[in-house]
Amino acid sequence: MNLGYVTTYDAANVRNWSGLGYYKAQALEKSGVSIDFIGSLRQELPLFLRLKRKSYSYFLRGRRYSLDRDSLVLKNYARQIHEQLRSLKTDIVFSPGTIPIALLECDQPLVFWTDATFGGMIDFYPEFTNLCGESIRQGNLIEQTILNRCQLAIYSSEWAARTAIDLYKADPSKVKVVPYGANLDSRQDLSAIKSLINTRSEQQCNLLFIGVDWQRKGGNIALEVAEQLNQAGLPTKLTIVGCEPDIDRDVSNFVEIIKFIDKSSQQGVDAIGRLLAESHFLILPSVADCTPVVFSEANSFGVPCLASDVGGIGTIIKDNINGKTFARTAEVSEYCTYIFNLIFNFREYKELAFSSFNEYQSRLNWEVS
């Protein structure tokens, strides 16, 4: 099978989009699919579109105009893709998102594998909040168009798939749910995981927060959890990776901040691996999220995940199997109680950690996906 793999960026470069497009392509190739990359598309914006976006923000109280869903932008993407398809022998046109192929006219079947619908993101993520009416209408029309025309709509969670069916009346027979794998080659076997879990401290709790967006990922809640655990008598360290939050008090005695780790380098992969191996929990109490691959990466090291039950997270994290989800409005004390009980009943913690690794092996890796 020959697949035309369409992205707006260069999916052959692991640095782009946190490596998600790259690892999807790798998984498909390993399953025997031949891939032709069609990417690095140009977003050619006429002057009037740039002015239009600014005018919405200036005259309509900061309303956002989404260029990603503008039909002129999408038609331009379609032209660029069509030009490349002419020289390729492609059986299926595939994309990790709906945007580049939304208005593509071609003879091949269209398939996408993504983590959300446009309608599911409105007033959920910050960049989908306060959109102007025109962008909402265009976005919904574009989403409806691709769902009507595609042969297969694959989503990484039940939440995303449900919004496709409920909001856009997508044909349920062509809507599928396939979780993402881990964008990290941990290569750990059960024996190595047993060793890692057995070396974790029973007297101190190590929490790991990984995320670029401190606010959206709930970093302030993670910080309060670590703070309250220390106050309650459980020595706790919080390691923050991927951002440099503005914290209004001195927390240097229990917080370590690592602004950036380059996962495209072996040195970076090893650094992330060491942090995961030493952690008791990954904590990500997100305000909004779809299906972060960092959960799969944590499970690949036998690390249970603690997160808010928002978006598609419930597809990835199963309560007391590979972590625990909490209500978006949960008190910090609920996280603390859960952690406290497991650390002081360490046999139960170990069982959860082993179970987390089993979830990675059985369903949260790219080979299975």
C-alpha positions in Angstrom: 0.0 0.0 0.0 1.3 3.5 -0.9 0.3 6.3 1.4 0.5 10.0 0.6 1.2 11.4 4.1 0.1 15.0 4.2 1.0 17.6 6.8 1.5 21.3 6.7 4.9 20.9 8.3 7.8 18.5 7.7 6.7 15.2 9.3 10.0 13.5 8.6 11.6 15.9 11.2 11.0 14.6 14.7 11.4 18.1 16.1 8.0 19.2 14.6 4.7 18.9 16.5 6.5 17.2 19.5 7.3 14.3 17.1 3.7 13.2 16.7 3.6 13.3 12.9 7.0 11.6 12.8 6.1 8.7 15.1 2.7 8.1 13.3 4.6 7.8 10.1 7.2 5.5 11.6 4.5 3.2 13.0 2.8 3.0 9.6 6.1 2.2 7.8 6.9 -0.5 10.3 3.5 -2.1 9.6 4.5 -2.4 5.9 3.0 0.8 4.5 5.0 2.7 1.9 5.0 6.4 2.6 5.4 9.5 0.4 5.7 12.6 2.6 3.7 15.6 1.3 4.5 18.5 3.6 6.1 21.8 4.3 3.1 23.5 2.8 3.2 27.2 2.3 0.6 29.4 4.0 0.3 32.1 1.4 -1.7 34.9 2.9 -3.1 37.7 0.7 -2.8 41.2 2.3 -6.5 41.5 2.8 -6.6 38.3 5.0 -3.8 39.7 7.2 -5.7 43.0 7.5 -8.9 41.1 8.2 -7.4 39.2 11.1 -6.1 42.4 12.6 -9.3 44.3 12.1 -11.3 41.6 14.0 -9.0 41.8 16.9 -8.9 45.7 16.9 -12.6 46.5 16.2 -14.4 43.6 17.8 -13.0 43.5 21.3 -10.2 41.0 20.6 -12.2 38.5 18.6 -10.0 36.0 16.9 -10.1 35.3 13.2 -8.8 31.8 12.5 -6.6 31.7 9.4 -6.3 27.9 9.8 -10.0 27.5 8.8 -10.1 30.2 6.1 -11.2 28.6 2.8 -8.6 30.5 0.8 -5.8 29.1 2.9 -7.2 25.6 2.7 -7.7 25.8 -1.1 -4.1 26.9 -1.4 -3.0 23.8 0.6 -5.1 21.6 -1.6 -3.5 23.0 -4.8 0.0 22.3 -3.4 -1.0 18.8 -2.4 -2.6 18.1 -5.7 0.6 19.1 -7.6 2.6 16.6 -5.6 0.1 13.8 -5.9 0.3 14.0 -9.7 3.8 12.6 -9.7 3.2 9.9 -7.1 1.5 6.5 -7.1 -0.7 6.9 -4.1 -3.4 4.5 -3.0 -4.6 6.5 0.0 -4.2 10.1 1.1 -3.6 10.2 4.9 -3.1 13.1 7.3 -2.5 13.4 11.0 -5.0 16.3 11.0 -8.0 17.6 9.0 -6.7 21.0 8.0 -4.4 20.2 5.0 -6.8 17.8 3.3 -10.1 19.5 4.2 -10.7 20.9 0.7 -8.5 18.5 -1.3 -10.1 17.1 -4.4 -8.5 13.8 -5.5 -9.4 10.3 -6.7 -7.8 8.5 -3.7 -9.7 7.8 -0.4 -9.1 10.3 2.4 -8.2 9.2 5.9 -7.1 11.2 8.9 -6.0 10.3 12.5 -6.3 13.2 14.9 -7.1 14.1 18.5 -10.1 16.5 18.3 -12.8 18.0 16.2 -13.1 21.8 15.6 -16.4 21.9 17.5 -15.0 20.0 20.4 -12.2 22.6 20.8 -14.4 25.7 20.8 -14.1 27.5 24.1 -12.0 24.6 25.4 -8.4 25.6 24.4 -7.4 29.2 24.7 -6.7 29.6 21.0 -10.3 28.4 20.3 -11.8 30.8 22.7 -13.3 34.2 21.7 -13.4 33.2 18.0 -15.4 35.5 15.8 -18.7 34.2 14.4 -17.3 34.0 10.8 -14.4 31.7 12.0 -16.8 29.5 13.9 -19.1 29.1 10.9 -16.2 28.4 8.6 -14.6 26.0 11.0 -17.7 24.0 11.4 -18.3 23.9 7.6 -14.8 22.7 7.0 -15.1 20.0 9.6 -18.4 18.9 8.2 -17.0 18.8 4.7 -14.0 16.5 5.6 -16.2 14.2 7.7 -18.6 13.8 4.8 -15.9 13.2 2.3 -13.4 11.0 4.1 -13.5 7.2 4.1 -12.1 6.9 7.6 -12.0 9.3 10.5 -9.7 8.0 13.3 -9.5 9.7 16.7 -7.2 9.2 19.6 -10.1 9.2 22.2 -13.8 8.4 22.6 -14.4 12.0 23.5 -13.2 13.2 20.1 -15.0 10.5 18.2 -18.2 11.3 20.1 -18.0 15.0 19.1 -17.7 14.0 15.5 -20.9 11.9 15.7 -22.8 14.2 18.0 -21.9 17.6 16.5 -21.4 16.7 12.9 -23.6 13.6 12.5 -20.6 11.7 11.1 -21.4 8.1 10.0 -20.5 6.0 13.1 -19.3 3.2 10.9 -16.3 5.2 9.6 -15.4 6.8 13.0 -12.8 4.8 14.8 -10.8 5.2 18.1 -7.1 4.4 18.1 -5.0 5.9 21.0 -1.6 7.3 20.3 1.6 5.6 21.3 4.6 7.0 23.1 7.0 9.5 21.3 9.8 7.9 23.2 11.7 4.7 22.6 12.0 3.5 26.2 12.9 -0.1 25.2 12.2 -1.3 28.8 11.2 -4.9 29.4 9.4 -6.2 32.5 12.6 -7.1 34.3 14.0 -3.6 33.9 10.7 -2.1 35.0 10.6 -4.2 38.1 14.1 -3.0 39.0 13.1 0.7 38.4 10.0 0.4 40.6 11.8 -1.5 43.3 14.4 1.3 43.6 11.8 4.1 44.1 11.8 5.6 47.5 9.2 4.6 50.1 10.0 7.7 52.2 9.9 10.4 49.5 7.5 11.1 46.6 8.9 12.3 43.3 6.3 14.1 41.1 7.0 15.0 37.5 5.2 17.7 35.5 6.0 17.9 31.7 4.4 20.6 29.7 5.1 23.8 27.8 1.8 25.5 28.8 2.0 25.9 32.5 -1.5 27.4 32.9 -3.4 25.1 30.5 -1.7 22.0 31.9 -2.6 22.9 35.4 0.9 23.5 36.7 -0.3 25.6 39.6 -2.4 22.7 40.9 0.6 20.3 40.6 2.7 22.9 42.6 0.0 23.1 45.3 -0.2 19.3 45.5 3.6 19.0 46.1 3.4 21.9 48.7 0.6 20.3 50.6 2.2 16.9 50.6 5.3 18.4 52.2 3.2 20.2 54.8 1.4 16.9 55.6 4.7 15.2 56.4 5.4 13.4 53.1 8.7 14.7 51.7 7.9 15.5 48.0 9.9 16.8 45.1 8.3 18.3 42.0 10.3 18.4 38.8 9.0 20.8 36.2 10.0 20.2 32.6 9.3 22.2 29.5 8.5 25.7 30.9 9.7 28.3 33.3 6.7 29.3 35.3 6.3 32.6 37.2 5.9 31.4 40.7 5.2 34.1 43.3 7.0 32.4 46.2 10.3 30.6 47.0 9.8 26.9 46.3 13.4 26.0 45.6 13.6 23.6 48.5 11.2 21.1 46.8 11.0 22.2 43.1 13.4 21.7 40.3 12.8 23.5 37.0 14.2 22.2 33.7 13.2 24.6 31.0 13.8 22.4 27.9 14.9 18.9 27.0 15.5 18.2 23.3 13.8 14.8 22.7 15.1 14.7 19.1 18.6 14.0 20.5 19.7 10.8 22.2 21.0 12.9 25.1 17.5 14.4 25.5 15.8 11.0 25.3 18.1 9.6 28.0 17.4 12.7 30.2 13.7 12.2 30.0 14.1 8.5 30.6 16.0 9.1 33.8 13.4 11.6 35.1 10.6 9.2 34.4 12.4 6.2 35.9 13.0 8.1 39.1 9.4 9.5 39.4 6.5 8.0 41.4 3.9 9.9 39.4 3.4 12.0 36.4 1.0 14.8 37.3 -0.8 16.8 34.7 -4.1 18.4 36.2 -4.9 20.1 32.8 -7.6 22.7 32.4 -7.9 21.6 28.8 -6.3 18.7 26.9 -6.9 16.1 24.3 -4.7 13.0 24.6 -1.2 13.9 25.6 1.3 11.3 24.5 3.3 12.0 27.7 0.9 9.7 29.5 1.9 6.8 27.3 5.6 7.7 27.8 5.2 7.7 31.6 3.5 4.3 31.5 6.3 3.0 29.4 8.5 3.4 32.5 5.9 2.1 34.9 4.9 5.5 36.1 1.2 6.0 36.9 -0.4 9.3 35.8 -2.5 11.8 37.7 -4.7 14.1 35.6 -7.9 16.0 35.2 -10.8 14.1 33.6 -11.1 16.5 30.6 -11.1 16.0 26.9 -9.9 12.6 25.8 -7.8 11.9 28.8 -10.3 9.3 30.1 -9.4 7.1 27.1 -5.8 7.0 28.1 -5.9 6.9 31.9 -8.0 4.2 33.5 -8.6 4.8 37.2 -6.5 2.6 39.4 -5.1 0.8 36.4 -2.5 3.2 35.0 -3.2 6.2 37.2 -6.2 8.3 38.3 -8.3 11.0 36.8 -9.9 13.7 38.9 -12.8 16.0 38.3 -11.8 19.3 36.7 -13.1 21.0 39.9 -11.3 18.6 42.3 -9.7 20.0 45.4 -5.9 19.7 45.8 -6.5 17.6 48.8 -8.1 14.9 46.6 -4.8 14.5 44.7 -2.9 14.5 48.0 -5.0 11.9 49.7 -4.6 9.5 46.7 -0.8 10.0 46.6 -0.5 9.8 50.4 -2.4 6.5 50.6 -0.3 4.8 47.9 3.1 5.9 49.1 2.3 4.7 52.6 0.9 1.5 51.2 3.8 0.9 48.9 2.8 -2.6 47.8 -0.4 -1.0 46.3 1.8 1.6 44.6 4.0 -1.1 43.1 0.9 -2.9 41.8 -0.3 0.3 40.1 3.1 0.9 38.6 3.3 -2.6 37.2 -0.2 -2.2 35.9 0.7 1.1 34.2 3.5 -0.6 32.3 1.1 -3.3 31.2 -1.2 -0.7 29.8 1.7 0.7 27.8 2.6 -2.8 26.5 -0.9 -3.8 25.7 -2.5 -0.7 24.2 -0.5 2.6 24.5 2.4 2.0 22.1 2.7 2.7 18.4 3.1 -0.9 17.4 -0.3 -1.8 18.8 -1.8 1.5 17.5 
